[in-house]
């Protein structure tokens, strides 16, 4: 068997080799003192921060939006119903003087507009997936706008939600232009095909003609009708 001194020498050689390999990989082999021991200061500060934050639920309709604010324990501290306008909603929430952790907003036709306005005001708004929120709120007995806003606020408080990506206003404008162009093209094709079919009832055949000369060709055919 090996002596105790030989065992110590082998242990030192192994440690030296591991340190050298770690240095080649950018790692010193020593664990920083702050990683070995945690005094809990950052955890305590984070806990204090979370205990001061409030959570908001926004139930949006075309004309009005129901607002509900709850504290970290789930108690309702504020309710209101205001016009569905991002500027008015931002002014109302910021005027409360509270620290907000999350503000829940259900995805819908007005959500991109409201989301952009609230984010621009510096509010931590989250757009939530519609089906997931509907399944969570459908379990409530009294389904009203006020109760739905409370349910959304509680979902924000406990983290029970699925966020969705909201496109930027520039992306939405480009999409609007592309979809409108496609719609107009489809309508033009439908009108041309309808005119061709209507003229065939009178024995008039438009034939092969481009989009530029289509109007004049139809006028020439119906001139004698």
C-alpha beads as a LAMMPS data file, in Angstrom:
LAMMPS data file: protein, C-alpha beads

225 atoms
224 bonds

1 atom types
1 bond types

-500.0 500.0 xlo xhi
-500.0 500.0 ylo yhi
-500.0 500.0 zlo zhi

Masses

1 110.0

Atoms # bond

1 1 1 0.000 0.000 0.000
2 1 1 1.018 3.595 -0.545
3 1 1 2.187 5.691 2.339
4 1 1 0.309 8.750 3.534
5 1 1 2.935 11.103 2.040
6 1 1 2.567 9.513 -1.393
7 1 1 -1.205 9.936 -1.272
8 1 1 -0.811 13.648 -0.491
9 1 1 1.658 14.096 -3.382
10 1 1 -0.758 12.433 -5.832
11 1 1 -3.596 14.665 -4.589
12 1 1 -1.456 17.787 -5.109
13 1 1 -0.543 16.712 -8.658
14 1 1 -4.187 16.140 -9.562
15 1 1 -5.196 19.550 -8.170
16 1 1 -2.390 21.256 -10.085
17 1 1 -3.429 19.598 -13.357
18 1 1 -7.075 20.500 -12.879
19 1 1 -6.154 24.120 -12.174
20 1 1 -3.981 24.305 -15.299
21 1 1 -6.738 22.855 -17.492
22 1 1 -9.223 25.262 -15.993
23 1 1 -6.929 28.219 -16.659
24 1 1 -6.741 27.228 -20.334
25 1 1 -10.548 27.320 -20.469
26 1 1 -10.746 30.704 -18.737
27 1 1 -11.621 29.338 -15.315
28 1 1 -9.340 29.827 -12.338
29 1 1 -10.538 26.736 -10.490
30 1 1 -11.465 28.726 -7.411
31 1 1 -15.027 29.496 -6.439
32 1 1 -15.604 33.194 -5.645
33 1 1 -16.364 33.898 -2.019
34 1 1 -19.692 35.544 -2.875
35 1 1 -20.751 32.329 -4.640
36 1 1 -19.781 30.183 -1.674
37 1 1 -21.716 32.223 0.856
38 1 1 -24.826 34.414 0.541
39 1 1 -25.746 36.922 3.215
40 1 1 -29.328 37.291 1.909
41 1 1 -29.260 41.057 1.306
42 1 1 -30.303 40.867 -2.351
43 1 1 -33.024 38.326 -1.542
44 1 1 -34.363 40.575 1.206
45 1 1 -34.341 43.629 -1.072
46 1 1 -36.116 41.654 -3.800
47 1 1 -38.722 40.489 -1.282
48 1 1 -39.297 44.066 -0.130
49 1 1 -39.640 45.166 -3.750
50 1 1 -42.214 42.469 -4.499
51 1 1 -44.142 43.249 -1.312
52 1 1 -44.572 46.867 -2.459
53 1 1 -45.741 46.118 -5.990
54 1 1 -49.359 46.131 -7.085
55 1 1 -50.994 44.262 -9.941
56 1 1 -53.570 45.567 -12.385
57 1 1 -56.233 43.909 -14.495
58 1 1 -57.730 45.674 -17.522
59 1 1 -60.980 44.376 -18.985
60 1 1 -61.233 46.221 -22.307
61 1 1 -64.352 46.877 -24.338
62 1 1 -64.864 49.181 -27.308
63 1 1 -65.983 52.197 -25.278
64 1 1 -64.862 51.626 -21.682
65 1 1 -62.223 49.703 -19.746
66 1 1 -62.686 48.314 -16.244
67 1 1 -59.592 48.709 -14.069
68 1 1 -58.859 46.731 -10.919
69 1 1 -55.738 47.092 -8.755
70 1 1 -54.808 44.531 -6.095
71 1 1 -51.975 44.459 -3.569
72 1 1 -49.513 41.545 -3.149
73 1 1 -51.971 39.823 -0.780
74 1 1 -54.777 39.978 -3.361
75 1 1 -56.826 42.704 -1.695
76 1 1 -58.574 45.179 -3.959
77 1 1 -57.163 48.677 -3.441
78 1 1 -58.684 50.500 -6.417
79 1 1 -61.445 50.121 -8.998
80 1 1 -62.399 52.401 -11.869
81 1 1 -64.058 52.465 -15.279
82 1 1 -62.641 54.889 -17.831
83 1 1 -62.657 55.433 -21.566
84 1 1 -60.660 52.936 -23.624
85 1 1 -57.842 55.300 -24.515
86 1 1 -54.163 54.598 -23.734
87 1 1 -53.418 58.199 -22.783
88 1 1 -56.288 58.380 -20.281
89 1 1 -55.489 54.948 -18.890
90 1 1 -51.805 55.804 -18.419
91 1 1 -52.610 59.087 -16.684
92 1 1 -55.083 57.347 -14.388
93 1 1 -52.690 54.565 -13.369
94 1 1 -49.684 56.834 -12.926
95 1 1 -51.804 59.227 -10.883
96 1 1 -52.386 56.519 -8.271
97 1 1 -48.761 56.770 -7.152
98 1 1 -48.349 52.988 -6.838
99 1 1 -45.551 50.676 -7.955
100 1 1 -46.884 48.163 -10.472
101 1 1 -45.452 44.698 -10.954
102 1 1 -47.590 43.578 -13.880
103 1 1 -50.538 45.032 -15.783
104 1 1 -52.658 42.450 -17.582
105 1 1 -54.354 43.155 -20.901
106 1 1 -56.308 40.597 -22.888
107 1 1 -55.362 40.232 -26.557
108 1 1 -58.023 41.741 -28.806
109 1 1 -58.708 44.285 -31.566
110 1 1 -57.718 47.265 -29.398
111 1 1 -54.843 45.583 -27.553
112 1 1 -52.000 46.610 -29.954
113 1 1 -53.011 50.266 -29.712
114 1 1 -53.488 50.188 -25.940
115 1 1 -50.340 48.118 -25.395
116 1 1 -48.162 50.555 -27.360
117 1 1 -49.530 53.560 -25.470
118 1 1 -49.117 51.982 -22.041
119 1 1 -45.585 50.768 -22.769
120 1 1 -44.645 54.220 -24.041
121 1 1 -45.726 55.604 -20.673
122 1 1 -43.350 53.214 -18.907
123 1 1 -45.964 50.833 -17.520
124 1 1 -45.163 47.073 -17.267
125 1 1 -48.110 45.897 -19.375
126 1 1 -48.425 42.278 -20.549
127 1 1 -50.714 41.132 -23.340
128 1 1 -52.251 37.774 -22.416
129 1 1 -53.382 34.983 -24.730
130 1 1 -57.155 35.100 -25.204
131 1 1 -58.124 31.427 -24.912
132 1 1 -56.063 30.869 -21.784
133 1 1 -57.565 33.911 -20.102
134 1 1 -61.085 32.976 -21.178
135 1 1 -60.736 29.498 -19.675
136 1 1 -59.481 30.982 -16.407
137 1 1 -62.193 33.652 -16.162
138 1 1 -65.050 31.369 -17.227
139 1 1 -64.891 29.629 -13.843
140 1 1 -66.101 32.784 -12.092
141 1 1 -69.756 32.778 -11.052
142 1 1 -70.641 36.415 -11.729
143 1 1 -69.038 37.321 -15.042
144 1 1 -69.050 41.100 -15.304
145 1 1 -66.490 43.618 -16.498
146 1 1 -65.556 44.495 -12.899
147 1 1 -65.156 40.847 -11.920
148 1 1 -63.186 40.060 -15.066
149 1 1 -60.813 42.923 -14.293
150 1 1 -60.385 41.501 -10.779
151 1 1 -59.729 38.040 -12.214
152 1 1 -57.090 39.415 -14.597
153 1 1 -55.406 41.275 -11.741
154 1 1 -55.267 38.093 -9.660
155 1 1 -53.795 36.210 -12.621
156 1 1 -51.076 38.845 -12.852
157 1 1 -50.407 38.559 -9.122
158 1 1 -49.901 34.782 -9.099
159 1 1 -48.282 34.599 -12.552
160 1 1 -51.035 32.465 -14.097
161 1 1 -50.973 33.731 -17.685
162 1 1 -49.531 33.118 -21.149
163 1 1 -48.030 36.271 -22.679
164 1 1 -48.274 36.877 -26.414
165 1 1 -46.014 38.913 -28.655
166 1 1 -47.352 42.297 -29.735
167 1 1 -46.001 43.691 -32.980
168 1 1 -44.600 47.195 -33.131
169 1 1 -46.708 49.993 -34.678
170 1 1 -44.358 50.059 -37.692
171 1 1 -44.890 46.337 -38.295
172 1 1 -48.635 46.762 -37.952
173 1 1 -48.624 49.593 -40.507
174 1 1 -46.696 47.499 -43.018
175 1 1 -49.058 44.591 -42.472
176 1 1 -52.031 46.904 -42.985
177 1 1 -50.626 48.082 -46.325
178 1 1 -49.926 44.542 -47.516
179 1 1 -53.292 43.129 -46.499
180 1 1 -55.151 46.117 -47.988
181 1 1 -53.266 45.742 -51.264
182 1 1 -54.063 42.043 -51.389
183 1 1 -57.740 42.765 -50.670
184 1 1 -57.968 45.321 -53.482
185 1 1 -56.277 42.959 -55.935
186 1 1 -58.693 40.177 -55.045
187 1 1 -61.687 42.481 -55.505
188 1 1 -60.403 43.645 -58.916
189 1 1 -60.052 40.045 -60.063
190 1 1 -63.558 39.234 -58.811
191 1 1 -65.068 42.227 -60.643
192 1 1 -63.286 41.368 -63.893
193 1 1 -64.441 37.747 -63.769
194 1 1 -67.990 38.833 -62.949
195 1 1 -68.049 41.212 -65.932
196 1 1 -66.758 38.494 -68.247
197 1 1 -69.509 36.154 -67.090
198 1 1 -72.243 38.788 -67.432
199 1 1 -71.176 39.707 -70.973
200 1 1 -71.201 36.086 -72.085
201 1 1 -74.965 36.049 -71.543
202 1 1 -75.177 38.428 -74.510
203 1 1 -72.648 36.566 -76.614
204 1 1 -69.912 39.093 -75.920
205 1 1 -66.486 37.640 -75.255
206 1 1 -63.820 39.799 -73.704
207 1 1 -61.019 37.435 -74.645
208 1 1 -57.416 37.749 -73.586
209 1 1 -56.716 41.314 -72.585
210 1 1 -54.425 42.926 -70.032
211 1 1 -55.487 44.985 -67.049
212 1 1 -54.650 48.229 -68.874
213 1 1 -56.884 47.533 -71.870
214 1 1 -59.683 45.720 -70.018
215 1 1 -61.831 48.813 -69.464
216 1 1 -61.684 49.944 -73.103
217 1 1 -62.394 46.415 -74.337
218 1 1 -65.549 46.220 -72.213
219 1 1 -66.679 49.646 -73.375
220 1 1 -66.238 48.618 -77.013
221 1 1 -68.272 45.450 -76.488
222 1 1 -71.207 47.125 -74.752
223 1 1 -71.295 50.150 -77.083
224 1 1 -74.009 48.645 -79.286
225 1 1 -76.126 47.177 -76.492

Bonds

1 1 1 2
2 1 2 3
3 1 3 4
4 1 4 5
5 1 5 6
6 1 6 7
7 1 7 8
8 1 8 9
9 1 9 10
10 1 10 11
11 1 11 12
12 1 12 13
13 1 13 14
14 1 14 15
15 1 15 16
16 1 16 17
17 1 17 18
18 1 18 19
19 1 19 20
20 1 20 21
21 1 21 22
22 1 22 23
23 1 23 24
24 1 24 25
25 1 25 26
26 1 26 27
27 1 27 28
28 1 28 29
29 1 29 30
30 1 30 31
31 1 31 32
32 1 32 33
33 1 33 34
34 1 34 35
35 1 35 36
36 1 36 37
37 1 37 38
38 1 38 39
39 1 39 40
40 1 40 41
41 1 41 42
42 1 42 43
43 1 43 44
44 1 44 45
45 1 45 46
46 1 46 47
47 1 47 48
48 1 48 49
49 1 49 50
50 1 50 51
51 1 51 52
52 1 52 53
53 1 53 54
54 1 54 55
55 1 55 56
56 1 56 57
57 1 57 58
58 1 58 59
59 1 59 60
60 1 60 61
61 1 61 62
62 1 62 63
63 1 63 64
64 1 64 65
65 1 65 66
66 1 66 67
67 1 67 68
68 1 68 69
69 1 69 70
70 1 70 71
71 1 71 72
72 1 72 73
73 1 73 74
74 1 74 75
75 1 75 76
76 1 76 77
77 1 77 78
78 1 78 79
79 1 79 80
80 1 80 81
81 1 81 82
82 1 82 83
83 1 83 84
84 1 84 85
85 1 85 86
86 1 86 87
87 1 87 88
88 1 88 89
89 1 89 90
90 1 90 91
91 1 91 92
92 1 92 93
93 1 93 94
94 1 94 95
95 1 95 96
96 1 96 97
97 1 97 98
98 1 98 99
99 1 99 100
100 1 100 101
101 1 101 102
102 1 102 103
103 1 103 104
104 1 104 105
105 1 105 106
106 1 106 107
107 1 107 108
108 1 108 109
109 1 109 110
110 1 110 111
111 1 111 112
112 1 112 113
113 1 113 114
114 1 114 115
115 1 115 116
116 1 116 117
117 1 117 118
118 1 118 119
119 1 119 120
120 1 120 121
121 1 121 122
122 1 122 123
123 1 123 124
124 1 124 125
125 1 125 126
126 1 126 127
127 1 127 128
128 1 128 129
129 1 129 130
130 1 130 131
131 1 131 132
132 1 132 133
133 1 133 134
134 1 134 135
135 1 135 136
136 1 136 137
137 1 137 138
138 1 138 139
139 1 139 140
140 1 140 141
141 1 141 142
142 1 142 143
143 1 143 144
144 1 144 145
145 1 145 146
146 1 146 147
147 1 147 148
148 1 148 149
149 1 149 150
150 1 150 151
151 1 151 152
152 1 152 153
153 1 153 154
154 1 154 155
155 1 155 156
156 1 156 157
157 1 157 158
158 1 158 159
159 1 159 160
160 1 160 161
161 1 161 162
162 1 162 163
163 1 163 164
164 1 164 165
165 1 165 166
166 1 166 167
167 1 167 168
168 1 168 169
169 1 169 170
170 1 170 171
171 1 171 172
172 1 172 173
173 1 173 174
174 1 174 175
175 1 175 176
176 1 176 177
177 1 177 178
178 1 178 179
179 1 179 180
180 1 180 181
181 1 181 182
182 1 182 183
183 1 183 184
184 1 184 185
185 1 185 186
186 1 186 187
187 1 187 188
188 1 188 189
189 1 189 190
190 1 190 191
191 1 191 192
192 1 192 193
193 1 193 194
194 1 194 195
195 1 195 196
196 1 196 197
197 1 197 198
198 1 198 199
199 1 199 200
200 1 200 201
201 1 201 202
202 1 202 203
203 1 203 204
204 1 204 205
205 1 205 206
206 1 206 207
207 1 207 208
208 1 208 209
209 1 209 210
210 1 210 211
211 1 211 212
212 1 212 213
213 1 213 214
214 1 214 215
215 1 215 216
216 1 216 217
217 1 217 218
218 1 218 219
219 1 219 220
220 1 220 221
221 1 221 222
222 1 222 223
223 1 223 224
224 1 224 225
